[in-house]
């Protein structure tokens, strides 16, 4: 059964903390799931398993902005939890 999960992610600290290593780790985690993973901001939706798209996406983020993280597939719940933990490791993701 396909499931869709989504969560709004707000950038509350300096967005420059999204280093190349952190973006690469995010892509590796996304690719480890069967679910499709998307990031949406200002009407633009990106496939989160493509490194080149994500580097530009995270470089453009600024403090105070937000985006939507969407997972779609059988393992959507666990995918969104692990990806949120990667993006916001110091915050609870429940």
Beta strands, then each sheet from edge to edge (+ up, - down):
strand 1: 3-10
strand 2: 36-41
strand 3: 44-47
strand 4: 66-73
sheet 1: 1+ 4- 2+ 3-
end
